[in-house]
Each structure stands twice: as structure tokens, then as C-alpha cells.
């Protein structure tokens, strides 16, 4: 061991912490565990060859045979599992870097920060929703899960007040189109969501289809009413034409000298 100024270290195993010179507060357990660590402190490496690449990195945790860092100077990096590799600081890595391992959690999982998904599975037909408890769940519309069911009558009046906008997302700068959640909330609060602080957060875009169905039905009713009005006017015109012909016949019968054979000239 090359230790010169390091203190408070615990190293068990052949060549464990072999090159440590100034690192303190480290715990290395296993053959070659933390062998190349020189000045890194606060590290915990458990397993055959665990943390082998670490040299100056601090407060890292490697658990499993071959569990290691991707660079020799990371901090607060954690790799769990045989041959797991932590490639960046302030991160936790589970399983091998090639994606051979699946992570299965039988119980509930609470995520307090941002959830980033890099790879999705194959396409499916089930929509996923965020429920009132901030949990992902299959979107369901079954009446089994509903109470106080009432008819919703909002339709064309809501549609005509909605204001589509184009915009750029602050995060990433991508261009997009949609609605402002605050604008929609002023029109129909049921079409928006709120965060845990009670602030307007998003628009329930799928629920807008309910409004569109009512709007289409309203317009269809208006169309049917206009069609009926046209039919009535057509019948009135036909009746008036019949009455004119009857009147013409009567005039011709009362005045034989009248020239009834001529069609009236169009004006």
C-alpha cells in the first residue's frame, strides 16, 4: 500500500486500495477493489475489482464484481450490480451498461425529480395517463371508476372561444402548436390540470374531443333545421306555382279572347 497521508480507510482483500496515497474515509472490500485510488476520499467499493478505475473521484459507491466508474474523477456516482458502470457524477446506475439487465421493482416507486425515458418499447394501443395521485396508469373510461356522472353540454360555444397558438418550448426551443392552459382554464376549467401547488399546469387534449362531439352535434342540428326550412320553402314555392297555374286557367276560362298561350317573358 502506498498510503502516506490518508486516514480512516478500511481496506480488505488482496491489492485492495493498493495505490492509495492521500485518500481518506474509503471502504474497499474485495480483490483489487479500489486498487488505483490515489487521493479519492469517501468512496465505498465492494466486490472483486470494484472501483478499479477510480483515482481521484470522491464519494462514489460501487457494489458488485467489476462495478466501476466510467472516468477516474467522478463524484457521487453509484453503480450497483456486477459489471455495472457509473459514467457520470451525481447519478445512480443499475446493471450492466449494455442494457442486458432489466430492473424490476415489485413495490411502489416514488420519483421526486424528473423522469427521463430514452428508449421506449414497441408501439402499443393502450394510452397511459397520469392520475390524480400523480401515478401512471392505463387511461380508463369505464363507468366502474366514475361517480356523479352527468351530461356535459359544452360544445360550439367553447370551441369558438378557444385560441390556438404556435410557440416554442423554453426547454429545448422546439416549435409547437396547441393552447395556453391558462386561457383554456378561463373558458372551461374541466379541460385543464393543476400541479400539487394548485397552479394551472396543462390542457386535457383528449377531453377536448368531448367538446368537439357536442359542437358537431350542435352544427348538425342547425344543418337539419336549415334543410327542413329549405324543404318548407320549396313546398311553398310549388304550392304558389300551382295556385298561379290555377289562377291562369281561371282567367283564360273567363276571358277567352285573352292570349293564354304565351309564356310570360322573364324579367
Phi, psi and omega in degrees: 000142184260015187301131178239311183238353181292143180226159174068029180265148174234115186227120183230124179128155180299125179066011177296127180060031187303318186260011180295129180241313186235358181289143182231156175067027179265152175231108182242122181230118177128159179300122181066009180299125178059030185303317187268005178296129181248309183229003179292141183235157175071020181268149177231110182239123183232118177130161179300115179072016180293137178063028186298324184278344185293135178235304183243356181295152184231151175059037177261153180230120179237121182234117179124153179299124179077002176296130190209174175264157178271348177214157189275002185230026182285160175227143179053038176260139182231130175235126182237124179118151179301129180064016174290146182231125175266113188262356178209158182289161175056038184218155177242127181243130179247124176084178184290151185292339182277004177079016182289339185257139175259141179261120180239125182241106184297325183267193180285151178235123180253123180250115182273341182252209182274134177262119180246124179247115182272327183229127178258160176284185179294161184299144178225182183244001181261125179276141179254135182238159172260116185276184185295339179267015182060038177244140175287135180206155175301136179291124181237145176237013181293140177294348178298333184256013187236152174219165181055046182285126180225161176288137176255124188253354181297134182208250187300324181296323178289315182302318184289343179265343179294141184240098177296142179225154168254150186198175173238136178290135178298318179275101177103335176076012181291140177281147183202172175228158179164215179231155171278125184301323180295320178297316181294321180298326178290337180268310180208100183302334181295345181266011182231164175240159178234153176274183184290352175264002179084006180276147175299128186243313186209175178252135176277080184302320178298326182289342177297336177299329177297317178295319181295323177299314178297320180296317178297317179297321178297314180295322179295322176298317178297319179297316179297322178295319178294321177298317179295322178296319178296319179297319179295317179295323178296317178295323178296318178296319179295320179294318178296320178297319179296319180294322178297317179297320179294318179295321178298317179297320180295317179297316181295326179289324181278336181230082182300335182286344181291142180276094183268001184276344183274135175282142178298141180288135179293144180268000000 
